[in-house]
């Protein structure tokens, strides 16, 4: 039998093409916003971190459940003879996308860059005195005092190549006062599982699989190409998934989840996010301008706060406003955080009669009126949550005037010094997965870098001292006891009125199975393709 | 003529300064860009420092003066959202918007005139009833709904056309065009229909009304008396006289289509100036907002100036003297 050369060639080509087709899997990924910049230290913001995390990596990383794992560092410890020094061993053999090797110089350079005034990550490293090279694969990070928490922040500091940054004049984090664009804004050279191919901001970003990735054997790394397209409009984003133009959608509108679940060939993954939604109020003694009570502040009375906490029907908000996509809670701490317990998480049962009685005891039998500030473009159904809560407080006689506005206005009210709101909604995620992060930003007295999100004016010397002690306490048991102690006081004080932990849903074609990431930064290297 | 042009130009510059002034006085109400520019870990002091570095703590007349000083030099600064030069952003986004706007205007004018003439000639027919009813839909339905409806039918159900984006584009110098690739052309269809629909109904109704008016004029009656065929009267005499106001309206509409394609661009994730502006507003990205509003004002000034000058050339009555008799 004579087989012609051509048909043999054709068969050969056909088989290689088949293999090629099986290996080349593109994922078209859409969410509502684009990464703002590729500069690894330019913007500390969700979508930016999520996209950039595929190109750049840090010393450590967190998996989708929030567990801290080694990444560019293989191990770390506090030096036994000096509690102020953290030692990181750098993973050997890691190459940047341009082929150069990762060394301690790059790590030191990246930490210095992240600590510059124009970096948006300097807030995570305020405690760091310096990063210094010990040898090619060892770095010491020296802190002002003993800092048992430092390693929790390392997963957010991306490492870039010193030589590359110097070559392209990008040794400083992007500066908005500049007249020119920083090279690192649209170009990247990291060590991550994907390599930047092209970037058109707000339009399309293409990345291809890094075949020399150090973690090649350890992660499935099944997706060979990622095409990231931001689609701002909810309806369009869902339509693009339904029409098959997109494989994976983040920021799925809650009202569409049921419909998508019944869609053929689609998969919906849901899970809790590392974010709690709650109300805060001005608890100082000063008379408020925003209420109709003369001479005193009703929120300063603990009974009023407890009454308002009791009036919120959390399960109704979960059912009606969130369509099941939330977990009602009684504490402003997501369940993954050190210090979380079931008891703390329990919310008071809704009891209008008891709430009314508490209000009457506090001297407000007929209630009072006040103003609530609410964002309308930041959290899932934020404005609707406020509307529902306003109705619930109305039932106990508290007349709440609702002001909903864009996040750029809303958050300014909270951050201004003194704050320009007496009653507001806010959501809080805990990137360090430790209670201290919540205490220091939301409960500690606003001074210096502490309490920057504490617009409640809550200030308690004892609590402050305990919060500060957490930063240097190296005995884990003792530390956990202090955390539990602080939470007990704070929960009893009802400074904030917790609503729920926000849930996340990802919608995708059923060929992919992308788990919900608690930080909402999907890690696509760990996705296998069927 | 020359004096007239100079006067119009001076007025145009005044308009630009006024727009800049008004928009700057309003930027205080869109929020504080610093709140969006720093992560949640930033301290009160960090925020204050950044605001001072960017000059946001200065009183707004000072900020305005600084902006105008730089604008005269052609510098609009760096976007607070993207860290890129504003002039680059506008240059990058302009082709998408212009392509969309010009095609929409062409589509609206062509079909608007066709349907209008048809509806005017066959006033009572079934066809014109359908057209007139359809035009009511176009006038009353919001652009947003039309866009979503089209996406649902043609992308989700029929899967003929893409639901978002511009498809593959080809670079011609700094200009990008989607007209030279198949995916680019396909991507244009739905946004063009959406953006052009309102203009189409507007032009159609205008043409129909004008045409009905002209058909009653004396010169049409005389033309009929001369025994000219009806079709020739309709197309050669009546339509031509109808088109003068239509061209004016269509020209002016082009300006507003370029400036206000915002809704269509948002629905279709069209990477044009409108989408850029929407993102800028949400982020309180002052440099981009300021530059965009100046750009829109400039477009209107140029379009108006051109129309003014065209009038001057087209209508002899505008020239001094007014010796020419009235009439079409």
HADDOCK unambig.tbl for C-alpha pairs under 7 A between the chains (distance, minus, plus):
assign (segid A and resid 36 and name CA) (segid B and resid 81 and name CA) 6.35 0.50 0.50
assign (segid A and resid 36 and name CA) (segid B and resid 82 and name CA) 5.29 0.50 0.50
assign (segid A and resid 37 and name CA) (segid B and resid 82 and name CA) 5.96 0.50 0.50
assign (segid A and resid 43 and name CA) (segid B and resid 38 and name CA) 6.70 0.50 0.50
assign (segid A and resid 43 and name CA) (segid B and resid 39 and name CA) 6.85 0.50 0.50
assign (segid A and resid 44 and name CA) (segid B and resid 38 and name CA) 6.76 0.50 0.50
assign (segid A and resid 44 and name CA) (segid B and resid 39 and name CA) 4.77 0.50 0.50
assign (segid A and resid 45 and name CA) (segid B and resid 39 and name CA) 6.07 0.50 0.50
assign (segid A and resid 120 and name CA) (segid B and resid 38 and name CA) 5.82 0.50 0.50
assign (segid A and resid 120 and name CA) (segid B and resid 39 and name CA) 6.26 0.50 0.50
assign (segid A and resid 123 and name CA) (segid B and resid 41 and name CA) 5.26 0.50 0.50
assign (segid A and resid 123 and name CA) (segid B and resid 42 and name CA) 5.20 0.50 0.50
assign (segid A and resid 124 and name CA) (segid B and resid 41 and name CA) 6.70 0.50 0.50
assign (segid A and resid 174 and name CA) (segid B and resid 83 and name CA) 6.84 0.50 0.50
assign (segid A and resid 176 and name CA) (segid B and resid 78 and name CA) 5.93 0.50 0.50
assign (segid A and resid 176 and name CA) (segid B and resid 80 and name CA) 5.99 0.50 0.50
assign (segid A and resid 176 and name CA) (segid B and resid 83 and name CA) 5.74 0.50 0.50
assign (segid A and resid 177 and name CA) (segid B and resid 54 and name CA) 6.09 0.50 0.50
assign (segid A and resid 177 and name CA) (segid B and resid 78 and name CA) 6.94 0.50 0.50
assign (segid A and resid 178 and name CA) (segid B and resid 78 and name CA) 6.74 0.50 0.50
assign (segid A and resid 179 and name CA) (segid B and resid 77 and name CA) 5.74 0.50 0.50
assign (segid A and resid 179 and name CA) (segid B and resid 78 and name CA) 6.14 0.50 0.50
assign (segid A and resid 179 and name CA) (segid B and resid 85 and name CA) 6.96 0.50 0.50
assign (segid A and resid 180 and name CA) (segid B and resid 85 and name CA) 6.29 0.50 0.50
assign (segid A and resid 181 and name CA) (segid B and resid 83 and name CA) 6.34 0.50 0.50
assign (segid A and resid 181 and name CA) (segid B and resid 84 and name CA) 4.98 0.50 0.50
assign (segid A and resid 181 and name CA) (segid B and resid 85 and name CA) 6.22 0.50 0.50
assign (segid A and resid 203 and name CA) (segid B and resid 271 and name CA) 6.30 0.50 0.50
assign (segid A and resid 231 and name CA) (segid B and resid 269 and name CA) 5.77 0.50 0.50
assign (segid A and resid 232 and name CA) (segid B and resid 266 and name CA) 6.96 0.50 0.50
assign (segid A and resid 232 and name CA) (segid B and resid 269 and name CA) 6.67 0.50 0.50
assign (segid A and resid 233 and name CA) (segid B and resid 266 and name CA) 6.52 0.50 0.50
assign (segid A and resid 233 and name CA) (segid B and resid 267 and name CA) 5.85 0.50 0.50
assign (segid A and resid 236 and name CA) (segid B and resid 163 and name CA) 6.75 0.50 0.50
assign (segid A and resid 236 and name CA) (segid B and resid 267 and name CA) 6.45 0.50 0.50
assign (segid A and resid 236 and name CA) (segid B and resid 268 and name CA) 6.86 0.50 0.50
assign (segid A and resid 239 and name CA) (segid B and resid 152 and name CA) 6.95 0.50 0.50
assign (segid A and resid 239 and name CA) (segid B and resid 156 and name CA) 6.10 0.50 0.50
assign (segid A and resid 240 and name CA) (segid B and resid 163 and name CA) 5.93 0.50 0.50
assign (segid A and resid 242 and name CA) (segid B and resid 156 and name CA) 5.92 0.50 0.50
assign (segid A and resid 243 and name CA) (segid B and resid 155 and name CA) 5.78 0.50 0.50
assign (segid A and resid 243 and name CA) (segid B and resid 156 and name CA) 4.42 0.50 0.50
assign (segid A and resid 243 and name CA) (segid B and resid 159 and name CA) 6.16 0.50 0.50
assign (segid A and resid 408 and name CA) (segid B and resid 31 and name CA) 4.87 0.50 0.50
assign (segid A and resid 408 and name CA) (segid B and resid 32 and name CA) 5.79 0.50 0.50
assign (segid A and resid 408 and name CA) (segid B and resid 33 and name CA) 6.66 0.50 0.50
assign (segid A and resid 408 and name CA) (segid B and resid 35 and name CA) 6.08 0.50 0.50
assign (segid A and resid 408 and name CA) (segid B and resid 36 and name CA) 6.35 0.50 0.50
assign (segid A and resid 408 and name CA) (segid B and resid 282 and name CA) 7.00 0.50 0.50
assign (segid A and resid 408 and name CA) (segid B and resid 283 and name CA) 6.42 0.50 0.50
assign (segid A and resid 408 and name CA) (segid B and resid 284 and name CA) 6.60 0.50 0.50
assign (segid A and resid 409 and name CA) (segid B and resid 30 and name CA) 6.57 0.50 0.50
assign (segid A and resid 409 and name CA) (segid B and resid 31 and name CA) 4.14 0.50 0.50
assign (segid A and resid 409 and name CA) (segid B and resid 32 and name CA) 6.32 0.50 0.50
assign (segid A and resid 411 and name CA) (segid B and resid 35 and name CA) 6.43 0.50 0.50
assign (segid A and resid 412 and name CA) (segid B and resid 32 and name CA) 6.26 0.50 0.50
assign (segid A and resid 412 and name CA) (segid B and resid 35 and name CA) 6.01 0.50 0.50
assign (segid A and resid 448 and name CA) (segid B and resid 45 and name CA) 6.86 0.50 0.50
assign (segid A and resid 449 and name CA) (segid B and resid 43 and name CA) 4.55 0.50 0.50
assign (segid A and resid 449 and name CA) (segid B and resid 44 and name CA) 6.40 0.50 0.50
assign (segid A and resid 449 and name CA) (segid B and resid 45 and name CA) 6.96 0.50 0.50
assign (segid A and resid 452 and name CA) (segid B and resid 43 and name CA) 5.58 0.50 0.50
assign (segid A and resid 452 and name CA) (segid B and resid 44 and name CA) 5.67 0.50 0.50
